[in-house]
Every structure is written in C-alpha cells, then in structure tokens.
Amino acid sequence: MLPYKNYKDKLEKIKKGELSLKENVTYFLNEIETNKHLNAFNFIFPDQAIEQAVKVEEKIKSGRQGKLAGLVLAVKDVLSIKGKPLTCSSKILKDFTAIYTATAVQKLIDEDVIIIGKTNCDEFAMGSSNENSAFGSVLNPVDNSRVPGGSSGGSAAAVAAGLCDVALGSDTGGSIRQPASFCGIYGLKPTYSRVSRYGLTAYASSFDTIGAFARNAEDIAAVLEVMAGWDVNDSTSSKNTVPDLSGNLSLNNKKLKLGFAREYFGEGLSPEVKSAIETVMEKLKKNGFEIEEISLSHSEFTIATYYILTTAEASSNLARYDGARYGYRSENCSSLLEMYKSSRSEAFGSEVKRRIMLGTYVLSAGYYDAYYRKAQKVRRFIKNDFDEAFKKVDIILTPTSPSPAFKLGEKTSDPLEMYLMDIYTTSANLAGIPGISVPVAKSSGGLPIGLQLLANQFNEPNLLKMSYYIQENIL
C-alpha cells in the first residue's frame, strides 16, 4: 500500500523527509518483480530509475524540481524513448531501438518524471484485450483469469496493481478508456491534437491520441497539463492554450448540465453495468445536477465506420515494415519480393495481418467509394451528432464498456464479438472529442465497472472537474 494519496501528497512527503524517493522507486521495482506474472512490462529500467530518483530527490530538497518531480511513470511500448527498445509488442520490431524521444514523453522527462519501464500492449495497439502481443498476454490484476482490456492493457495493469504512479497509453478507439474500466482506474483520452503524436508509432493517424492512466483524477490532470500543447514536430498538434488543469479541479458550485444518450443503454449492455451507471446518475440528480436525455442517432454505424477507416490507415502506416530498412528480416527468401512477403508474414501477428488486409481491401480499386469514402461521410455525421448534443449539455455520460472484463481467450475466436467491446468508445475518436473512464462500481463478481464521460473538443477542464466531483462526492 502506497503511503500517499496522490502525486501532490507524495511531493509533500518527500519535501518533509517522510518519504525517500529512492526507496519509493525500489518499492515499485520489487512490486514489478513480485507481480511479473501479470506480464505488464516489456522492459524495466531499474538502474536508470534509481539513479534518477537520487538526482530528483536532491532537486526537490533544494527547491529546483520540475512540476512532476518524483512521479514514477510507465510508458506504453508504442512511444519512443531515445536509446530504449521500441517494439510495439511485435516480432517485426523486436530488436529496434528508438533514435529519438516522443514529445509527450520528453515534456514529462523535462519536469523530472522517473521512467521505470515500458509496458506491454496489443501488437501495434491493435486489440481490445491485450492478447495480441508478441510478449504474451497481460493479466488483469483484479482477476488474473481475465483480460485487462486493450490495447494499453500493460499500462492499465501496472497502475491498477500499484507498480507505478501513472502510466501513458495511446487511444485509437478506446485503448485507454476500456482498460481503465476493466482494471478499475482512471483513464483519459484527450482531444485529438491536444497532445503531440510525434514519437507515437502510428496505427491510424487521424485517430491516435496519447493519454494517461492514474488511480485518481488529480494525477491525470497534472500529467495532461504537462504533456499538452503545440509541437513544431507535429503539424496536427493544436496551438490552443493549455488551461490550468491540476490547480482548478473544483466545480465551485457550478453545476454542469449532463446528458445521456439512449443509444448507449440498449441491446448488448450488461444489466449490471446499466444498473451501476444509472445509480451514479440518480446520485448526481440528488446532488442537484440536471440530466437530459439526448440522441446520437448515428451511433449504430460507429463500429463499421471505425474499422473501415482505421484499417485503411493501418494498411498505409504499416507498409513501412518491409524487412528492408529496419526491423525483422526473413532468412527464407531468394528474391526481393519474397523477402517482403516472408518478412511480413512471419513477423506480424494474426490480428495485425487481418487489419492490414481489411484496410487494403477497402482502399482498393472498385471498393474505395463503396467503403472508405462512405465511411468518411458517416464520420462527419457522427461528429455532427456530438456538435448538436453539446449545444444542449456540457458532459455526456455513458458506460465505458458493455460488460466488465471478460475471460482470457473468451473472444479471440470471434473478431466481431471482440470489436463490439469498443462500441461505446470509438465514437469519441471518430469525432475527435475527449473522454475519460471513471471507476464507479463493481459487479457481483467483484469486477470493476467504468463510467465514461465525454465533452466537446478541448473541454478537458469540464471532464476533469466532473471526474473529480464524482471521485470526491459520489463514490
């Protein structure tokens, strides 16, 4: 059990001499070893983490520390850190070392964060269960027979099991929010472009977003505040001013107007999840919040639209892994074409191959208009639905996932059933809006249940304030 409530509390204890940062890092390293059966980490950096802990503690004692000095961070293995492995949990990059550091990670390093290791994930961030990794499946720390969610399952498991303070993940269609829900922690996907994608290995470039996991809303706010902002290396990053997120979490008697979409509470939703979300809404009503029913009429098309567009982008983005320039190269080849074919066939996992083939198909001559172009039009309709909804309400409440964490291997033979686990999260990525999963209940079997909060673009302050309010007043 950690002797502090959140990062702010941790920093105060270090300043007062009540907590040794070196001992804190050593504790986390021991916990990682004790819980290695969870398979949450691909790589650990023990010597570097301890060395950094000593330096940062000296900075704190002399008052020269950065904004997040001493925060122990795990990084999903799709983000580059110079001189460290960058595998994306794939055999095709098993020996690759990053030659630069991702902007989001560098901003945290500059504020004296301590990086303890890189976490396991679905290969190239493609999956909803963290069972598609060349390093093996990650186990849910709440129940080891169940999945932690994907694709950022290693990061979620590391935070939930107390192996670090905070972890970074990436969210293309729910890859932060769904694992956060399954593991019973907080997980934020910011607005698309709020955080630079420079140094994030691309899966679907118009969807990918970097976010964070934590055990409380305060730490999520503090990390996002540092990571966010414009980056000269990412032309899609926003120049919008980053507000004071960590120092302004109270609603100050302002009651945000809340909405719930009827489309998110229909067929396929677990009765236990539905009941848990409705219980939270009833408590919010009793506390004076107005909750209005809204409609997101194109919700039924989100899964189809998402998987057409993301697989198309993946097909293009993953073409660079050809065995010629870097990464795995097959030895079973006698010609250039055979080398391309064999290298990709041998090194990519089955889910990545499936998505590349789907994407190549929807982009091919004769099918482009029928699938890809049509999906782009539907994406605009989905965005319009949210634009209209946010004219009426400040925050939309939905389940994060249709059910609590499912058993390992339960859905691997049925890709469609697996894809439907993203049914409540993909819409936020299609629309480019921010979303957060807040742990609000447990099922009869003791499994965590998450509530998803959605806000309009660049309205992370409202999301974080509402999350903090629920944390302090509802749970």
C-alpha positions as CSV (number, residue, x, y, z in Angstrom):
1,M,0.0,0.0,0.0
2,L,1.4,3.4,-1.0
3,P,1.8,5.9,1.8
4,Y,0.4,8.8,-0.2
5,K,-3.0,9.7,-1.8
6,N,-1.8,11.3,-5.0
7,Y,1.3,13.0,-6.5
8,K,0.8,16.2,-4.6
9,D,0.7,14.3,-1.4
10,K,3.8,12.3,-2.4
11,L,5.8,15.5,-3.2
12,E,4.9,17.0,0.2
13,K,6.1,13.8,2.0
14,I,9.4,13.9,0.1
15,K,9.9,17.6,1.0
16,K,9.3,16.9,4.7
17,G,11.6,13.9,4.7
18,E,8.8,11.5,5.4
19,L,9.3,9.6,2.1
20,S,12.6,8.6,0.4
21,L,12.2,8.7,-3.4
22,K,14.9,6.1,-3.9
23,E,13.1,3.8,-1.5
24,N,9.8,4.5,-3.4
25,V,11.3,3.6,-6.7
26,T,12.9,0.4,-5.2
27,Y,9.5,-0.5,-3.8
28,F,8.0,-0.2,-7.3
29,L,10.8,-2.3,-8.8
30,N,10.2,-5.0,-6.1
31,E,6.4,-4.9,-6.8
32,I,7.1,-5.3,-10.5
33,E,9.2,-8.4,-9.8
34,T,6.6,-9.8,-7.4
35,N,3.8,-9.3,-10.0
36,K,5.7,-10.3,-13.1
37,H,3.1,-13.0,-13.7
38,L,0.8,-10.1,-14.8
39,N,3.2,-9.6,-17.8
40,A,2.5,-5.8,-17.6
41,F,6.0,-4.7,-18.7
42,N,8.1,-5.5,-21.8
43,F,11.2,-3.7,-20.4
44,I,12.3,-2.4,-17.0
45,F,15.0,0.3,-16.4
46,P,16.0,-0.4,-12.8
47,D,19.4,1.2,-12.6
48,Q,18.4,4.3,-14.5
49,A,15.2,4.7,-12.4
50,I,17.2,4.5,-9.1
51,E,19.9,6.8,-10.4
52,Q,17.3,9.3,-11.5
53,A,15.5,9.0,-8.1
54,V,18.6,10.1,-6.3
55,K,19.1,13.1,-8.6
56,V,15.4,14.2,-8.4
57,E,15.3,13.9,-4.7
58,E,18.3,16.3,-4.4
59,K,16.5,18.7,-6.7
60,I,13.4,18.6,-4.5
61,K,15.4,19.2,-1.4
62,S,17.0,22.3,-2.9
63,G,13.7,23.6,-4.4
64,R,14.9,23.2,-8.0
65,Q,12.5,20.5,-9.0
66,G,10.2,20.2,-12.1
67,K,6.4,20.2,-12.0
68,L,6.2,16.4,-11.7
69,A,9.4,15.7,-9.8
70,G,9.4,12.1,-8.5
71,L,6.3,10.9,-10.3
72,V,7.1,7.3,-11.3
73,L,5.9,6.7,-14.8
74,A,5.5,3.6,-17.1
75,V,5.3,4.2,-20.8
76,K,3.4,2.1,-23.4
77,D,5.8,0.4,-25.8
78,V,4.5,2.3,-28.8
79,L,6.1,5.6,-27.6
80,S,9.7,6.2,-28.4
81,I,12.4,6.9,-25.7
82,K,15.8,7.5,-27.2
83,G,18.2,4.6,-26.7
84,K,15.4,2.3,-25.4
85,P,13.7,-0.6,-27.2
86,L,10.6,0.3,-29.2
87,T,8.8,-2.9,-30.2
88,C,5.1,-2.1,-30.3
89,S,4.9,-5.6,-28.8
90,S,5.6,-7.0,-32.3
91,K,8.2,-9.5,-33.5
92,I,8.8,-7.3,-36.5
93,L,10.5,-4.6,-34.2
94,K,11.9,-7.0,-31.6
95,D,15.5,-5.6,-31.9
96,F,14.6,-2.0,-32.7
97,T,16.0,0.8,-30.6
98,A,14.4,4.3,-30.7
99,I,16.6,7.1,-32.0
100,Y,14.6,10.0,-30.5
101,T,12.2,10.6,-27.7
102,A,8.4,11.3,-28.2
103,T,7.5,14.9,-27.5
104,A,4.9,13.9,-24.8
105,V,7.4,11.7,-23.0
106,Q,10.2,14.4,-23.3
107,K,7.9,17.0,-21.7
108,L,7.4,14.8,-18.7
109,I,11.2,13.9,-18.5
110,D,11.9,17.7,-18.5
111,E,9.7,18.0,-15.4
112,D,11.7,15.3,-13.6
113,V,9.4,12.4,-14.0
114,I,11.1,9.0,-13.4
115,I,10.5,6.4,-16.1
116,I,10.5,2.9,-14.7
117,G,9.8,0.8,-17.8
118,K,7.9,0.2,-21.0
119,T,4.5,-1.6,-20.8
120,N,3.1,-4.5,-22.8
121,C,0.3,-3.8,-25.3
122,D,-1.6,-5.4,-28.2
123,E,0.7,-5.5,-31.2
124,F,0.8,-2.1,-32.9
125,A,-2.0,-1.1,-30.5
126,M,-4.5,-3.3,-32.4
127,G,-6.8,-5.1,-29.9
128,S,-9.3,-4.9,-27.1
129,S,-7.9,-7.4,-24.7
130,N,-4.0,-7.3,-24.8
131,E,-3.9,-10.9,-26.1
132,N,-2.3,-9.9,-29.4
133,S,1.2,-9.3,-28.1
134,A,4.4,-11.0,-29.2
135,F,5.4,-10.8,-25.5
136,G,2.3,-12.8,-24.4
137,S,-1.0,-11.7,-22.8
138,V,-1.3,-9.3,-19.9
139,L,-3.4,-10.5,-17.0
140,N,-6.0,-8.3,-15.1
141,P,-4.6,-7.6,-11.6
142,V,-8.2,-7.7,-10.2
143,D,-8.8,-11.2,-11.5
144,N,-5.9,-13.0,-13.2
145,S,-8.2,-15.2,-15.3
146,R,-9.5,-12.1,-17.1
147,V,-8.1,-9.7,-19.7
148,P,-7.0,-6.2,-18.6
149,G,-8.5,-4.6,-21.8
150,G,-6.6,-3.3,-24.7
151,S,-4.7,-2.2,-26.4
152,S,-3.0,-0.3,-23.4
153,G,-3.5,-3.3,-21.1
154,G,0.0,-3.3,-19.7
155,S,-0.2,0.4,-18.7
156,A,-3.6,-0.1,-17.1
157,A,-2.5,-3.3,-15.2
158,A,0.7,-1.5,-14.0
159,V,-1.3,1.3,-12.4
160,A,-4.0,-0.8,-11.0
161,A,-1.5,-3.2,-9.4
162,G,0.5,-0.4,-7.9
163,L,3.6,-0.9,-10.0
164,C,4.0,2.8,-10.8
165,D,2.2,6.1,-10.1
166,V,1.0,6.9,-13.6
167,A,1.3,5.2,-17.0
168,L,1.0,6.5,-20.5
169,G,-1.1,4.8,-23.1
170,S,-2.5,5.5,-26.6
171,D,-6.2,5.6,-27.5
172,T,-7.3,5.0,-31.1
173,G,-10.8,3.6,-30.4
174,G,-10.9,3.1,-26.7
175,S,-7.5,1.7,-25.9
176,I,-7.1,3.8,-22.7
177,R,-10.7,4.1,-21.5
178,Q,-11.6,0.4,-21.9
179,P,-8.6,-1.0,-20.0
180,A,-9.1,1.7,-17.3
181,S,-12.7,0.4,-16.9
182,F,-11.6,-3.2,-16.8
183,C,-8.9,-2.5,-14.2
184,G,-10.8,-0.1,-12.0
185,I,-8.7,3.1,-12.5
186,Y,-9.0,6.5,-14.3
187,G,-8.0,6.7,-18.0
188,L,-8.2,9.8,-20.1
189,K,-8.2,10.2,-23.9
190,P,-7.6,13.9,-24.7
191,T,-9.0,15.8,-27.6
192,Y,-7.3,14.8,-30.9
193,S,-4.4,17.2,-31.4
194,R,-4.2,18.3,-27.7
195,V,-1.1,16.2,-27.2
196,S,1.6,15.9,-29.9
197,R,1.8,12.5,-31.6
198,Y,5.5,12.9,-32.5
199,G,7.2,9.7,-31.4
200,L,4.0,7.7,-31.2
201,T,4.1,4.7,-33.6
202,A,1.2,5.3,-36.0
203,Y,-1.7,2.9,-36.1
204,A,-4.4,5.2,-37.5
205,S,-3.0,8.7,-37.7
206,S,-6.3,10.6,-37.7
207,F,-7.5,8.7,-34.6
208,D,-4.4,8.1,-32.4
209,T,-4.2,10.0,-29.2
210,I,-1.8,9.9,-26.2
211,G,-3.3,9.9,-22.7
212,A,-2.7,8.7,-19.2
213,F,-3.8,6.2,-16.5
214,A,-3.9,7.0,-12.8
215,R,-5.6,6.0,-9.6
216,N,-7.1,9.4,-9.2
217,A,-8.3,12.4,-11.2
218,E,-5.7,14.8,-9.8
219,D,-2.7,12.9,-11.2
220,I,-4.4,12.6,-14.7
221,A,-4.9,16.4,-14.7
222,A,-1.3,17.1,-13.7
223,V,0.2,14.8,-16.4
224,L,-2.1,16.1,-19.2
225,E,-1.2,19.7,-18.3
226,V,2.5,19.0,-18.9
227,M,2.1,16.8,-22.0
228,A,-0.4,19.0,-23.8
229,G,0.4,21.8,-26.2
230,W,1.7,22.6,-29.7
231,D,4.7,20.9,-31.1
232,V,6.7,22.0,-34.1
233,N,7.3,18.4,-35.0
234,D,3.6,17.5,-35.3
235,S,1.6,19.6,-37.8
236,T,-1.6,18.2,-36.5
237,S,-1.0,19.4,-32.9
238,S,-3.1,22.2,-31.6
239,K,-2.0,25.7,-30.8
240,N,-4.8,26.1,-28.3
241,T,-3.7,27.4,-24.9
242,V,-3.4,24.7,-22.3
243,P,-5.5,25.7,-19.3
244,D,-4.6,25.2,-15.6
245,L,-6.0,21.7,-15.2
246,S,-4.4,20.5,-12.0
247,G,-5.0,23.6,-10.0
248,N,-8.6,24.1,-11.0
249,L,-10.4,20.8,-10.3
250,S,-13.3,22.1,-8.2
251,L,-16.6,22.9,-9.8
252,N,-17.0,25.8,-7.3
253,N,-20.8,25.3,-7.0
254,K,-21.1,25.4,-10.8
255,K,-23.5,22.6,-11.9
256,L,-22.6,21.3,-15.3
257,K,-25.5,20.1,-17.4
258,L,-25.3,16.4,-18.1
259,G,-26.8,14.2,-20.8
260,F,-27.2,10.6,-21.5
261,A,-27.7,9.1,-25.0
262,R,-30.5,6.5,-25.2
263,E,-28.5,4.7,-27.9
264,Y,-25.8,3.7,-25.3
265,F,-28.3,2.0,-23.0
266,G,-29.9,-0.6,-25.3
267,E,-29.2,-4.1,-26.5
268,G,-25.9,-5.7,-25.6
269,L,-25.3,-3.7,-22.4
270,S,-24.8,-5.9,-19.3
271,P,-27.7,-5.3,-16.8
272,E,-25.1,-4.9,-14.0
273,V,-23.2,-2.2,-15.9
274,K,-26.5,-0.4,-16.8
275,S,-27.6,-0.5,-13.2
276,A,-24.3,0.9,-12.0
277,I,-24.4,3.8,-14.4
278,E,-28.0,4.6,-13.6
279,T,-27.2,4.5,-9.9
280,V,-24.5,7.2,-10.4
281,M,-26.9,9.3,-12.4
282,E,-29.5,9.1,-9.7
283,K,-26.9,10.3,-7.1
284,L,-25.9,13.1,-9.3
285,K,-29.6,14.2,-9.7
286,K,-30.0,14.2,-5.9
287,N,-26.9,16.4,-5.7
288,G,-28.6,19.0,-7.9
289,F,-27.3,18.1,-11.4
290,E,-29.7,18.3,-14.3
291,I,-29.5,15.2,-16.6
292,E,-31.2,15.4,-20.0
293,E,-31.8,12.6,-22.5
294,I,-30.1,13.3,-25.8
295,S,-29.8,11.4,-29.1
296,L,-26.7,10.4,-31.0
297,S,-28.6,9.0,-34.0
298,H,-25.7,7.6,-36.0
299,S,-24.3,5.5,-33.1
300,E,-25.2,2.3,-34.8
301,F,-22.7,3.0,-37.5
302,T,-19.7,3.7,-35.3
303,I,-18.1,0.3,-35.2
304,A,-18.4,-0.2,-39.0
305,T,-17.1,3.3,-39.7
306,Y,-14.3,3.0,-37.2
307,Y,-13.0,-0.4,-38.5
308,I,-13.2,0.7,-42.2
309,L,-11.2,3.9,-41.6
310,T,-8.7,2.7,-39.1
311,T,-7.8,-0.4,-41.0
312,A,-7.3,1.7,-44.1
313,E,-4.9,4.0,-42.3
314,A,-3.2,1.0,-40.7
315,S,-2.7,-0.6,-44.1
316,S,-0.9,2.5,-45.2
317,N,1.1,3.2,-42.0
318,L,2.3,-0.4,-41.7
319,A,3.6,-0.6,-45.2
320,R,7.0,0.7,-43.9
321,Y,7.7,-2.5,-42.1
322,D,9.1,-4.4,-45.1
323,G,12.2,-6.1,-43.8
324,A,14.5,-3.9,-45.9
325,R,15.2,-0.8,-43.8
326,Y,14.9,-1.9,-40.2
327,G,13.2,-4.5,-38.1
328,Y,12.8,-8.2,-38.7
329,R,14.0,-9.7,-42.0
330,S,13.2,-13.2,-43.1
331,E,16.1,-15.5,-43.9
332,N,13.8,-17.7,-46.1
333,C,13.9,-15.7,-49.3
334,S,15.7,-15.7,-52.6
335,S,14.3,-12.5,-54.1
336,L,13.3,-9.0,-53.1
337,L,9.6,-9.7,-53.4
338,E,9.9,-12.9,-51.5
339,M,11.8,-11.0,-48.7
340,Y,8.9,-8.5,-48.4
341,K,6.3,-11.3,-48.3
342,S,8.1,-13.6,-45.9
343,S,9.3,-10.9,-43.5
344,R,5.8,-9.5,-43.1
345,S,4.1,-12.9,-43.0
346,E,6.5,-14.3,-40.4
347,A,6.7,-11.2,-38.1
348,F,3.2,-9.7,-38.0
349,G,0.6,-11.3,-35.7
350,S,-2.7,-12.6,-36.9
351,E,-4.8,-9.5,-35.8
352,V,-2.4,-7.1,-37.4
353,K,-2.5,-9.1,-40.7
354,R,-6.3,-9.1,-40.5
355,R,-6.5,-5.3,-40.2
356,I,-3.9,-4.7,-42.9
357,M,-5.9,-6.9,-45.3
358,L,-9.2,-5.3,-44.4
359,G,-7.6,-1.9,-44.9
360,T,-6.1,-2.8,-48.2
361,Y,-9.4,-4.2,-49.4
362,V,-11.4,-1.0,-48.6
363,L,-8.8,1.2,-50.3
364,S,-8.6,-1.0,-53.4
365,A,-10.0,0.0,-56.8
366,G,-13.7,-0.6,-57.1
367,Y,-14.3,-0.6,-53.3
368,Y,-12.9,2.8,-52.3
369,D,-16.1,4.6,-53.0
370,A,-18.3,1.9,-51.5
371,Y,-16.4,1.7,-48.2
372,Y,-13.7,4.3,-47.5
373,R,-15.4,7.4,-49.0
374,K,-18.8,6.4,-47.5
375,A,-17.2,5.9,-44.1
376,Q,-15.6,9.3,-44.2
377,K,-19.1,10.8,-44.8
378,V,-20.6,8.9,-41.9
379,R,-17.7,10.1,-39.7
380,R,-18.9,13.6,-40.4
381,F,-22.4,12.7,-39.4
382,I,-21.2,11.2,-36.1
383,K,-19.2,14.4,-35.4
384,N,-22.4,16.5,-36.2
385,D,-24.4,14.4,-33.7
386,F,-21.9,15.4,-30.9
387,D,-21.9,19.0,-32.1
388,E,-25.6,19.2,-31.7
389,A,-25.6,17.3,-28.3
390,F,-23.0,19.7,-26.8
391,K,-25.3,22.7,-27.6
392,K,-27.6,21.2,-25.0
393,V,-25.3,19.6,-22.4
394,D,-21.8,20.0,-21.1
395,I,-21.0,16.4,-20.4
396,I,-22.4,13.1,-21.8
397,L,-22.5,10.1,-19.5
398,T,-22.2,6.6,-21.0
399,P,-20.9,3.1,-20.0
400,T,-17.3,2.7,-20.9
401,S,-17.7,-0.9,-21.9
402,P,-20.8,-3.2,-22.5
403,S,-19.6,-5.6,-19.8
404,P,-16.9,-5.9,-17.1
405,A,-13.6,-7.7,-18.1
406,F,-14.1,-11.0,-19.9
407,K,-12.2,-14.2,-19.6
408,L,-8.8,-14.7,-21.3
409,G,-9.4,-16.5,-24.6
410,E,-13.2,-15.9,-24.4
411,K,-13.4,-13.7,-27.6
412,T,-10.3,-14.5,-29.5
413,S,-12.0,-16.8,-32.0
414,D,-14.7,-14.2,-32.9
415,P,-13.2,-10.9,-34.1
416,L,-16.6,-9.2,-34.5
417,E,-17.5,-10.0,-30.9
418,M,-14.2,-8.6,-29.8
419,Y,-14.6,-5.5,-31.9
420,L,-18.1,-4.8,-30.3
421,M,-16.3,-4.3,-27.0
422,D,-15.3,-0.9,-28.4
423,I,-18.9,0.1,-29.2
424,Y,-19.1,2.9,-26.6
425,T,-15.6,4.3,-27.1
426,T,-14.9,4.5,-30.8
427,S,-17.3,7.4,-31.4
428,A,-15.1,9.8,-29.4
429,N,-12.2,9.0,-31.7
430,L,-14.3,9.4,-34.8
431,A,-15.4,12.8,-33.5
432,G,-12.0,13.8,-32.1
433,I,-13.5,14.7,-28.7
434,P,-12.0,13.9,-25.2
435,G,-13.3,11.1,-23.0
436,I,-12.4,9.7,-19.6
437,S,-13.3,6.4,-17.8
438,V,-14.0,6.8,-14.1
439,P,-14.3,3.7,-11.9
440,V,-17.7,3.8,-10.2
441,A,-18.8,0.3,-9.1
442,K,-18.0,-3.4,-9.0
443,S,-20.0,-6.2,-10.4
444,S,-21.4,-9.0,-8.3
445,G,-18.2,-10.9,-9.1
446,G,-16.1,-8.1,-7.9
447,L,-15.1,-6.8,-11.3
448,P,-14.7,-3.0,-11.9
449,I,-17.3,-1.1,-13.9
450,G,-16.4,2.2,-15.5
451,L,-18.4,5.3,-16.3
452,Q,-17.4,7.2,-19.5
453,L,-17.6,11.0,-19.5
454,L,-17.5,12.8,-22.9
455,A,-17.0,16.5,-23.5
456,N,-16.7,18.8,-26.5
457,Q,-13.4,19.3,-28.2
458,F,-10.7,21.0,-25.9
459,N,-13.1,20.8,-22.9
460,E,-10.9,18.6,-20.8
461,P,-11.3,21.0,-17.8
462,N,-15.0,20.1,-17.5
463,L,-14.2,16.4,-17.9
464,L,-11.6,16.5,-15.1
465,K,-13.8,18.6,-12.8
466,M,-16.7,16.2,-13.2
467,S,-14.4,13.2,-12.7
468,Y,-13.0,14.8,-9.5
469,Y,-16.5,15.7,-8.3
470,I,-17.6,12.0,-8.8
471,Q,-14.4,10.8,-7.1
472,E,-14.9,13.0,-4.0
473,N,-18.7,13.1,-3.7
474,I,-20.4,10.1,-5.3
475,L,-18.0,7.1,-4.8
